[in-house]
Amino acid sequence: MFLLQTIEKYHSEIISSIYIDYIFTSISTIKSELNDVELYSLFQFLAPIGSVQPNLFDKDQQVLICITTETQNMSIFSYLQQYFISSTKNSA
């Protein structure tokens, strides 16, 4: 996770939609096995990318909404809110 956090912090532009799709596919597959700390860490990693490049997450928007509804995890809800705000700003 440290490597991902370093990439996200200093070079988030190298994260492509392929990686985001892979992450959301993985989350959908194993979400029942993830605890709150793991979900929190994952979405802490995704949040800055979603703020800068929200278009990368457009394809996985429905998955994100489902995960937010099913887990009712505050970090995921905060990320979803941040994504919607960034997406709205970029489309205006």
N, C-alpha and C positions, 0 to 999 in steps of 0.2 A: 504494500500500500504506500510505503514511503516513496518509491519510485514514481508511482502515479501522481502523488501529491506534488512532487518536485516538477514533473512535466507540466501538470496543470497550473502550477504557480508561475513558472518561468516561460513556458512555451505552449500555452493552451491552444495555439493556432495549429499545432501539428496533430491535434485530436480531430479525426475525421468522422463522418457520418457512419462509416463502416464500424468503427470502434464503439460508437454510441449504440448502434443497432445490436452489436454483439453483447454489450453490457445489458441492455434491456431484455434481450432474449434470454440471457443467463438469469437475470433477476426473475423473469416470469417462470422460469423452470424451477428455480430453487428458493423462491421467496418464503415458502413455509419453513425452510431450514434456517433462514437468517434470523438472528436475534436483533433487538432494537439497536444495539451498539454497532453491529455490522451495517445495518441499514443507514444509520446516522452517518457513519464513516463514508459509505458509498455516496450518499447524496451530498455530503460536504465536499467530496471530490467533484461531483457533477455540477454543483451550483455555480461556480465561477465560469465554467464553460458555457452553461446555459445562459448566463448573463451576457456574455460576449458574442456567442454564436447560437442563439436560440433556434435558428433554422435547422440545426443539426438534429434537434429533438422533435421537429414537426411530425415526422413519420411515426414516431413512437408516442405521440401525445395520448392516444387512447390507452395504451399500456400504462403510462404514467398515471392517468386518472384512475384506472382500475387498481393499481397498486396502492395509490393514496386512499381510495375508498376501502379496500380490503384490510390494509394494515392499520389505518387510522393513526399513523405515526406523525408526530408534529414536524420532524425534520423533513419528511417527504412532503407534507402539506406546505411548509414554508418554501421548499424548493419549487413546488408546483405554482405557488403564488408568484415567486420571483420569475419563473419561466414565462408565465402569462404577461407579466408587466414588461419584461424585456422583449417578448415577441410583439406586443402591441406597439412599443416604442419603435422597433425596427420596421414595422410595416406601415407606420404613419409617415 
